[in-house]
Amino acid sequence: MSERRLHDIVKSLNNLRYTGIQSNSKLIERGNVFVAINGNAIDGHQYIQDAITRGAIAIVGEKDMNGLPIPYFKVENSRKVLGNLASHYYCNPSKKHTVVAVTGTNGKTTTSYLIRHILNTVGESCSLFGTVEHVINDQKIPALNTTPDTLVLQKMLSESNDSYVVMEASSHGIDQHRLEGTSIDYGLFTNLSHEHLDYHGTLDSYFKAKSKLFELMNKNGEAIVGSYTNWGERLISQLENERKHVFSFGEKDKDQLQLLEIKTYEKPTFVIKDGIHTYTLFSILPGIHNIWNTMQAYLTARRLGLEPEEIIHALQTFQGVPGRFEQYNHPNNAKFIVDYAHSPDALIHCLSTSRNLTKGKLFHIFGFRGKRDQQKRLPMLKASTNLCNETILTLDDLNGEDINDMTAQMNELINKCDNKKCKVIVDRTEAIKYAWGVVEGDDTVLITGKGPELYKHQFTLPSTSDRETLNYLEHSG
């Protein structure tokens, strides 16, 4: 939609003195504008009359509509218009902040937390919108989506008094135009691997969805991209051809931030080259993937104007991220690790890191979400059986799928793998309890898929998350 057309709609709505915007007819209050969205499951145009009955004074939609008693504005894409109208309604709130948006398959949450911690450490206020939680004006709010609904996002940007905003940008959020109307100062790309193909269809379509984030950068916006994957290299080339400002990090001489040497892996110490200077960085989180996350946060902080010494000092006090390689000690000194990993690439990183840190046996507990991409299930199970001594399949979120069907699918997958290493324990808390009872001193148990999320189902033990289950077992004797 042209800026002129958007301007005309905004001007017309202002003349109507509208009192708010909604895309859910049930939330309409007198004086609101209703934006009808033709979604994947529900067509909002079917609820136009309901919106009018509830007090809507104007409708925005994509279909031809005749005979309505209130003004109707036909547009090509209701989702895009919704974001722009919401931004105008809240007086373009993103422009009062420096906005950093992070996209990619893995690493978004850790990178976002790192950037916020660095900014907070040097005395800057920073909001956080992401998978684990939203933090606005130092107040924590539960997160329903990685990238909030368009109206919620613009409202949060308006309510935030923080100088900076760091947000995770999911491929769904970008594709559904939830960030429309948001002016992005720094667009970050971590990496890309097999995930969400039930939604996007192909990796190429998934990449294109991620790439659209950089169309939302303002004219002075900067892209900060990891060159350590082929997808990162492709994005760098694409953005440079579009004459965007691009800054890369990786192992190449041409990268603005170059990894020179990894000294230790468990709590990584590594050497980077920043311009003509070299520095040694530290990460509390193990694994090469967290070295990349730390480097991206460092480079972003440098582009924000911070000095290397300030960033290095801040990194030394970082305490980690909820549900990202969180470690718990068993009474006999075995180690339990809770991690959110639910894509093949993230899982391999977690498994490899856990294997490298484990002297004894490595156990792995995980499951699959119902009605989600089934193509990734067998590769994930094979990765687990290749690196672990024992793999325990259990429930994740069913998402409406029948529990017996899911159990049958897990057993079928085991038959395609090394079934001597695998077993199914359907109850997630019982699976964790089993591992708790068999581990020995040098063993590690990796529990993946949920991270800090609450269970959506009731299990045998009186706990509501993997962390709570471990705490219950620790204190139950």
TORMI-794361 format. One record per residue (C-alpha): residue in one letter; residue number from 1; x, y, z. Coordinates in steps of 0.02 Angstrom, whole numbers, m for minus. Last residue first. Layout:
{a NUM {X Y Z}}
...
//
This chain:
{g 477 {716 m1870 2460}}
{s 476 {572 m1763 2399}}
{h 475 {677 m1605 2395}}
{e 474 {783 m1644 2242}}
{l 473 {639 m1729 2153}}
{y 472 {528 m1577 2175}}
{n 471 {664 m1458 2117}}
{l 470 {691 m1564 1962}}
{t 469 {505 m1565 1923}}
{e 468 {495 m1379 1953}}
{r 467 {633 m1349 1825}}
{d 466 {547 m1461 1698}}
{s 465 {386 m1363 1722}}
{t 464 {218 m1371 1812}}
{s 463 {252 m1492 1954}}
{p 462 {148 m1607 2062}}
{l 461 {217 m1770 1989}}
{t 460 {100 m1879 1887}}
{f 459 {73 m1762 1740}}
{q 458 {m54 m1628 1699}}
{h 457 {m38 m1554 1526}}
{k 456 {12 m1384 1457}}
{y 455 {176 m1387 1552}}
{l 454 {252 m1218 1590}}
{e 453 {393 m1153 1482}}
{p 452 {566 m1123 1555}}
{g 451 {654 m1240 1432}}
{k 450 {520 m1347 1349}}
{g 449 {605 m1445 1212}}
{t 448 {757 m1521 1297}}
{i 447 {807 m1618 1452}}
{l 446 {992 m1666 1451}}
{v 445 {1044 m1789 1587}}
{t 444 {1230 m1796 1627}}
{d 443 {1329 m1935 1710}}
{d 442 {1490 m1922 1810}}
{g 441 {1413 m1966 1979}}
{e 440 {1283 m2095 1929}}
{v 439 {1113 m2077 1852}}
{v 438 {977 m2209 1877}}
{g 437 {847 m2127 1992}}
{w 436 {848 m1952 1921}}
{a 435 {833 m2027 1746}}
{y 434 {672 m2116 1797}}
{k 433 {606 m1960 1883}}
{i 432 {634 m1859 1724}}
{a 431 {535 m1986 1623}}
{e 430 {402 m1991 1760}}
{t 429 {384 m1802 1747}}
{r 428 {361 m1814 1559}}
{d 427 {228 m1950 1567}}
{v 426 {245 m2049 1404}}
{i 425 {401 m2146 1449}}
{v 424 {462 m2212 1282}}
{k 423 {628 m2302 1268}}
{c 422 {783 m2287 1163}}
{k 421 {961 m2354 1162}}
{k 420 {919 m2530 1104}}
{n 419 {800 m2449 979}}
{d 418 {943 m2384 873}}
{c 417 {828 m2295 753}}
{k 416 {681 m2334 638}}
{n 415 {592 m2437 772}}
{i 414 {611 m2288 890}}
{l 413 {515 m2180 767}}
{e 412 {368 m2301 768}}
{n 411 {366 m2299 958}}
{m 410 {359 m2108 957}}
{q 409 {219 m2109 827}}
{a 408 {117 m2233 929}}
{t 407 {134 m2123 1083}}
{m 406 {78 m1971 982}}
{d 405 {m74 m2065 916}}
{n 404 {m118 m2123 1092}}
{i 403 {m103 m1945 1158}}
{d 402 {m221 m1877 1025}}
{e 401 {m159 m1715 948}}
{g 400 {m237 m1555 1016}}
{n 399 {m75 m1459 1035}}
{l 398 {7 m1612 1113}}
{d 397 {142 m1510 1200}}
{d 396 {296 m1614 1243}}
{l 395 {272 m1795 1291}}
{t 394 {413 m1919 1312}}
{l 393 {554 m2003 1217}}
{i 392 {697 m2064 1324}}
{t 391 {868 m2079 1241}}
{e 390 {1009 m2179 1321}}
{n 389 {1197 m2180 1296}}
{c 388 {1189 m2020 1196}}
{l 387 {1278 m1948 1045}}
{n 386 {1216 m2054 899}}
{t 385 {1050 m2091 984}}
{s 384 {1012 m1905 1002}}
{a 383 {1061 m1860 824}}
{k 382 {953 m2004 762}}
{l 381 {805 m1939 863}}
{m 380 {826 m1764 793}}
{p 379 {841 m1829 614}}
{l 378 {683 m1934 642}}
{r 377 {578 m1789 709}}
{k 376 {626 m1652 585}}
{q 375 {505 m1701 447}}
{q 374 {359 m1705 569}}
{d 373 {338 m1515 571}}
{r 372 {206 m1479 704}}
{k 371 {32 m1547 743}}
{g 370 {89 m1612 913}}
{r 369 {253 m1553 985}}
{f 368 {389 m1683 994}}
{g 367 {476 m1757 1144}}
{f 366 {637 m1750 1243}}
{i 365 {743 m1835 1376}}
{h 364 {927 m1867 1339}}
{f 363 {1048 m1969 1445}}
{l 362 {1237 m1950 1431}}
{k 361 {1345 m2078 1523}}
{g 360 {1508 m2034 1611}}
{k 359 {1641 m1902 1576}}
{t 358 {1518 m1772 1513}}
{l 357 {1566 m1597 1454}}
{n 356 {1599 m1646 1273}}
{r 355 {1437 m1745 1265}}
{s 354 {1338 m1598 1335}}
{t 353 {1412 m1481 1205}}
{s 352 {1375 m1604 1065}}
{l 351 {1197 m1633 1127}}
{c 350 {1160 m1448 1146}}
{h 349 {1232 m1404 975}}
{i 348 {1142 m1552 895}}
{l 347 {978 m1497 974}}
{a 346 {995 m1319 911}}
{d 345 {1024 m1383 734}}
{p 344 {881 m1508 739}}
{s 343 {756 m1382 810}}
{h 342 {679 m1395 984}}
{a 341 {815 m1333 1101}}
{y 340 {734 m1253 1255}}
{d 339 {866 m1320 1374}}
{v 338 {866 m1398 1547}}
{i 337 {1029 m1482 1602}}
{f 336 {1045 m1611 1741}}
{k 335 {1218 m1652 1811}}
{a 334 {1274 m1798 1916}}
{n 333 {1354 m1749 2080}}
{n 332 {1270 m1886 2186}}
{p 331 {1142 m1761 2253}}
{h 330 {1101 m1707 2073}}
{n 329 {1160 m1535 2019}}
{y 328 {1057 m1423 1906}}
{q 327 {1117 m1334 1748}}
{e 326 {1020 m1214 1638}}
{f 325 {1074 m1237 1457}}
{r 324 {950 m1104 1401}}
{g 323 {791 m1119 1505}}
{p 322 {807 m949 1587}}
{v 321 {956 m856 1510}}
{g 320 {1132 m836 1580}}
{q 319 {1208 m743 1727}}
{f 318 {1306 m608 1633}}
{t 317 {1433 m527 1751}}
{q 316 {1590 m556 1647}}
{l 315 {1499 m502 1490}}
{a 314 {1477 m327 1561}}
{h 313 {1665 m302 1587}}
{i 312 {1699 m358 1409}}
{i 311 {1568 m236 1343}}
{e 310 {1636 m87 1438}}
{e 309 {1815 m127 1387}}
{p 308 {1765 m140 1204}}
{e 307 {1688 36 1205}}
{l 306 {1502 61 1177}}
{g 305 {1435 161 1029}}
{l 304 {1280 63 978}}
{r 303 {1385 m15 839}}
{r 302 {1501 m83 974}}
{a 301 {1352 m152 1070}}
{t 300 {1293 m241 912}}
{l 299 {1466 m313 885}}
{y 298 {1472 m380 1064}}
{a 297 {1297 m455 1053}}
{q 296 {1344 m541 890}}
{m 295 {1506 m605 966}}
{t 294 {1415 m673 1118}}
{n 293 {1289 m767 1011}}
{w 292 {1429 m838 902}}
{i 291 {1523 m898 1056}}
{n 290 {1359 m967 1119}}
{h 289 {1344 m1077 965}}
{i 288 {1522 m1139 993}}
{g 287 {1469 m1218 1157}}
{p 286 {1460 m1171 1341}}
{l 285 {1365 m1025 1419}}
{i 284 {1461 m916 1544}}
{s 283 {1545 m832 1397}}
{f 282 {1713 m744 1401}}
{l 281 {1799 m628 1278}}
{t 280 {1984 m597 1243}}
{y 279 {2022 m443 1139}}
{t 278 {2120 m405 981}}
{h 277 {2141 m233 904}}
{i 276 {2159 m177 722}}
{g 275 {1971 m177 691}}
{d 274 {1895 m293 820}}
{k 273 {1988 m458 815}}
{i 272 {1922 m590 933}}
{v 271 {2000 m712 1055}}
{f 270 {1901 m844 1148}}
{t 269 {1862 m904 1323}}
{p 268 {1714 m1022 1325}}
{k 267 {1642 m1089 1487}}
{e 266 {1660 m1272 1440}}
{y 265 {1747 m1231 1275}}
{t 264 {1919 m1157 1313}}
{k 263 {2048 m1061 1209}}
{i 262 {1949 m1029 1050}}
{e 261 {2051 m926 928}}
{l 260 {2036 m790 797}}
{l 259 {1850 m752 785}}
{q 258 {1832 m597 677}}
{l 257 {1723 m443 702}}
{q 256 {1709 m329 550}}
{d 255 {1717 m485 444}}
{k 254 {1830 m473 289}}
{d 253 {1965 m582 366}}
{k 252 {1839 m724 388}}
{e 251 {1800 m815 550}}
{g 250 {1631 m739 589}}
{f 249 {1551 m570 616}}
{s 248 {1470 m457 489}}
{f 247 {1418 m275 476}}
{v 246 {1298 m223 338}}
{h 245 {1233 m48 294}}
{k 244 {1106 m82 156}}
{r 243 {1149 m49 m26}}
{e 242 {1021 m177 m89}}
{n 241 {1166 m275 m164}}
{e 240 {1246 m268 10}}
{l 239 {1086 m339 84}}
{q 238 {1083 m487 m36}}
{s 237 {1268 m525 m14}}
{i 236 {1253 m521 175}}
{l 235 {1096 m629 167}}
{r 234 {1183 m762 62}}
{e 233 {1333 m764 178}}
{g 232 {1218 m786 327}}
{w 231 {1128 m929 240}}
{n 230 {1294 m1012 202}}
{t 229 {1337 m1007 387}}
{y 228 {1479 m922 483}}
{s 227 {1444 m750 407}}
{g 226 {1340 m694 557}}
{v 225 {1242 m537 516}}
{i 224 {1225 m364 592}}
{a 223 {1114 m256 481}}
{e 222 {1116 m68 508}}
{g 221 {976 57 492}}
{n 220 {1006 234 427}}
{k 219 {861 227 305}}
{n 218 {748 138 432}}
{m 217 {750 m50 443}}
{l 216 {584 m133 400}}
{e 215 {648 m211 238}}
{f 214 {777 m299 347}}
{l 213 {644 m405 429}}
{k 212 {594 m471 258}}
{s 211 {749 m581 259}}
{k 210 {673 m698 389}}
{a 209 {526 m734 274}}
{k 208 {644 m760 127}}
{f 207 {745 m885 229}}
{y 206 {589 m986 273}}
{s 205 {538 m986 90}}
{d 204 {711 m1054 44}}
{l 203 {703 m1182 185}}
{t 202 {541 m1248 110}}
{g 201 {358 m1263 160}}
{h 200 {346 m1106 268}}
{y 199 {221 m1167 399}}
{d 198 {259 m1353 417}}
{l 197 {437 m1301 376}}
{h 196 {444 m1216 547}}
{e 195 {625 m1269 575}}
{h 194 {773 m1336 475}}
{s 193 {918 m1213 489}}
{l 192 {953 m1026 487}}
{n 191 {1079 m918 579}}
{t 190 {1092 m763 689}}
{f 189 {1021 m618 588}}
{l 188 {1014 m447 674}}
{g 187 {922 m291 615}}
{y 186 {975 m128 699}}
{d 185 {876 34 690}}
{i 184 {704 m40 659}}
{s 183 {554 74 633}}
{t 182 {397 m23 678}}
{g 181 {243 7 570}}
{e 180 {236 m176 518}}
{l 179 {316 m285 650}}
{r 178 {167 m405 659}}
{h 177 {171 m421 469}}
{q 176 {114 m603 468}}
{d 175 {276 m658 382}}
{i 174 {380 m562 510}}
{g 173 {289 m634 660}}
{h 172 {290 m810 588}}
{s 171 {477 m796 552}}
{s 170 {505 m741 731}}
{a 169 {575 m570 774}}
{e 168 {650 m561 948}}
{m 167 {650 m387 1020}}
{v 166 {777 m270 1098}}
{v 165 {707 m98 1143}}
{y 164 {821 44 1197}}
{s 163 {794 209 1287}}
{d 162 {665 137 1404}}
{n 161 {503 229 1436}}
{s 160 {400 86 1367}}
{e 159 {212 114 1361}}
{s 158 {212 162 1177}}
{l 157 {321 16 1125}}
{m 156 {207 m97 1226}}
{k 155 {54 m28 1137}}
{q 154 {136 m50 967}}
{l 153 {179 m231 1008}}
{v 152 {7 m271 1079}}
{l 151 {m79 m207 922}}
{t 150 {36 m305 807}}
{d 149 {26 m467 908}}
{p 148 {188 m501 1002}}
{t 147 {343 m582 926}}
{t 146 {397 m733 1027}}
{n 145 {215 m760 1072}}
{l 144 {119 m769 1236}}
{a 143 {255 m685 1339}}
{p 142 {224 m659 1525}}
{i 141 {261 m479 1581}}
{k 140 {411 m424 1684}}
{q 139 {425 m244 1744}}
{d 138 {595 m159 1725}}
{n 137 {516 m18 1621}}
{i 136 {457 m153 1502}}
{v 135 {517 m334 1510}}
{h 134 {433 m464 1400}}
{e 133 {459 m646 1437}}
{v 132 {537 m810 1379}}
{t 131 {509 m795 1192}}
{g 130 {545 m611 1172}}
{f 129 {515 m426 1195}}
{l 128 {649 m341 1302}}
{s 127 {649 m159 1357}}
{c 126 {815 m72 1389}}
{s 125 {875 62 1509}}
{e 124 {1057 114 1492}}
{g 123 {1175 115 1641}}
{v 122 {1327 28 1569}}
{t 121 {1271 m138 1645}}
{n 120 {1094 m116 1579}}
{l 119 {1159 m101 1401}}
{i 118 {1268 m257 1417}}
{h 117 {1126 m354 1498}}
{r 116 {1003 m303 1362}}
{i 115 {1124 m358 1226}}
{l 114 {1157 m526 1311}}
{y 113 {972 m559 1338}}
{s 112 {936 m527 1154}}
{t 111 {1080 m639 1098}}
{t 110 {1019 m780 1212}}
{t 109 {840 m765 1149}}
{k 108 {881 m754 964}}
{g 107 {1011 m893 966}}
{n 106 {928 m1016 849}}
{t 105 {822 m1002 692}}
{g 104 {862 m821 650}}
{t 103 {793 m649 692}}
{v 102 {845 m511 813}}
{a 101 {768 m337 811}}
{v 100 {859 m190 894}}
{v 99 {757 m31 915}}
{t 98 {831 133 977}}
{h 97 {677 210 1055}}
{k 96 {566 363 1026}}
{k 95 {542 310 845}}
{s 94 {462 144 896}}
{p 93 {313 240 967}}
{n 92 {244 304 801}}
{c 91 {107 410 883}}
{y 90 {10 265 965}}
{y 89 {m130 278 837}}
{h 88 {m3 299 696}}
{s 87 {86 138 745}}
{a 86 {m80 47 760}}
{l 85 {m130 107 587}}
{n 84 {36 48 516}}
{g 83 {23 m122 596}}
{l 82 {m158 m146 544}}
{v 81 {m120 m90 366}}
{k 80 {8 m228 346}}
{r 79 {m112 m358 414}}
{s 78 {m257 m295 307}}
{n 77 {m163 m319 144}}
{e 76 {m234 m252 m20}}
{v 75 {m348 m121 58}}
{k 74 {m535 m81 54}}
{f 73 {m589 56 175}}
{y 72 {m770 44 236}}
{p 71 {m865 190 313}}
{i 70 {m1018 144 418}}
{p 69 {m1194 79 373}}
{l 68 {m1121 m58 261}}
{g 67 {m1213 m84 96}}
{n 66 {m1071 m156 m5}}
{m 65 {m913 m248 44}}
{d 64 {m778 m295 m81}}
{k 63 {m643 m391 11}}
{e 62 {m478 m336 90}}
{g 61 {m539 m251 248}}
{v 60 {m542 m93 354}}
{i 59 {m704 m52 445}}
{a 58 {m763 110 525}}
{i 57 {m868 167 675}}
{a 56 {m865 4 773}}
{g 55 {m996 m1 911}}
{r 54 {m1029 m182 960}}
{t 53 {m1159 m204 823}}
{i 52 {m1032 m142 695}}
{a 51 {m904 m269 754}}
{d 50 {m1032 m409 744}}
{q 49 {m1076 m354 567}}
{i 48 {m892 m362 519}}
{y 47 {m869 m534 593}}
{q 46 {m865 m637 433}}
{h 45 {m734 m518 363}}
{g 44 {m617 m582 499}}
{d 43 {m591 m745 405}}
{i 42 {m537 m879 528}}
{a 41 {m413 m1023 513}}
{n 40 {m266 m957 412}}
{g 39 {m319 m776 431}}
{n 38 {m421 m657 322}}
{i 37 {m402 m503 430}}
{a 36 {m543 m378 459}}
{v 35 {m481 m217 541}}
{f 34 {m615 m145 655}}
{v 33 {m601 39 703}}
{n 32 {m662 83 877}}
{g 31 {m788 216 928}}
{r 30 {m888 105 1045}}
{e 29 {m784 m42 1102}}
{i 28 {m730 m191 996}}
{l 27 {m646 m333 1089}}
{k 26 {m763 m468 1025}}
{s 25 {m733 m408 846}}
{n 24 {m550 m457 855}}
{s 23 {m440 m352 739}}
{q 22 {m456 m198 850}}
{i 21 {m412 m14 838}}
{g 20 {m448 128 958}}
{t 19 {m552 281 998}}
{y 18 {m595 347 825}}
{r 17 {m618 534 801}}
{l 16 {m706 511 633}}
{n 15 {m595 647 558}}
{n 14 {m445 549 623}}
{l 13 {m510 398 529}}
{s 12 {m516 495 365}}
{k 11 {m340 564 391}}
{v 10 {m272 391 432}}
{i 9 {m353 319 276}}
{d 8 {m285 459 166}}
{h 7 {m109 441 239}}
{l 6 {m113 254 207}}
{r 5 {m161 285 26}}
{r 4 {m22 413 7}}
{e 3 {106 300 88}}
{s 2 {65 172 m46}}
{m 1 {0 0 0}}
//
